[in-house]
Amino acid sequence: MSDDKGQWYFNSNPDPFAKNEPQWTAYSQEDNDLIEEKFKSQAPKAELKNYIIHFALNTQIHKYDQNKQRQVKRETL
């Protein structure tokens, strides 16, 4: 992976799969660093306290309720 830095965001829209525009919210610096580390190591996912980020799906899934899913994206800084 290249040395570019990335900022990760999740769609914080109350209905994350609605057809309207997503509302992108940045992850905390601590979570972003962990996600970025896993992404750069080419791991298939990153595990946060309550969520798992699946890179191939660009999706955040709640650990205890898999119906709670949101889109994620990475922007290069």
Secondary structure as the mmCIF struct_conf table of DSSP 4:
data_model
#
loop_
_struct_conf.conf_type_id
_struct_conf.id
_struct_conf.beg_label_comp_id
_struct_conf.beg_label_asym_id
_struct_conf.beg_label_seq_id
_struct_conf.end_label_comp_id
_struct_conf.end_label_asym_id
_struct_conf.end_label_seq_id
BEND BEND1 ASP A 3 ASP A 3
STRN STRN1 GLY A 6 ASN A 11
BEND BEND2 PRO A 14 ASP A 15
TURN_TY1_P TURN_TY1_P1 PRO A 16 PHE A 17
BEND BEND3 ALA A 18 ASN A 20
STRN STRN2 TRP A 24 ALA A 26
HELX_LH_PP_P HELX_LH_PP_P1 TYR A 27 SER A 28
HELX_RH_AL_P HELX_RH_AL_P1 GLN A 29 LYS A 40
TURN_TY1_P TURN_TY1_P2 SER A 41 GLN A 42
BEND BEND4 PRO A 44 PRO A 44
STRN STRN3 LYS A 45 GLU A 47
BEND BEND5 LYS A 49 ASN A 50
STRN STRN4 TYR A 51 HIS A 54
TURN_TY1_P TURN_TY1_P3 PHE A 55 ASN A 58
STRN STRN5 THR A 59 HIS A 62
BEND BEND6 LYS A 63 TYR A 64
TURN_TY1_P TURN_TY1_P4 GLN A 66 ASN A 67
STRN STRN6 GLN A 69 THR A 76
#
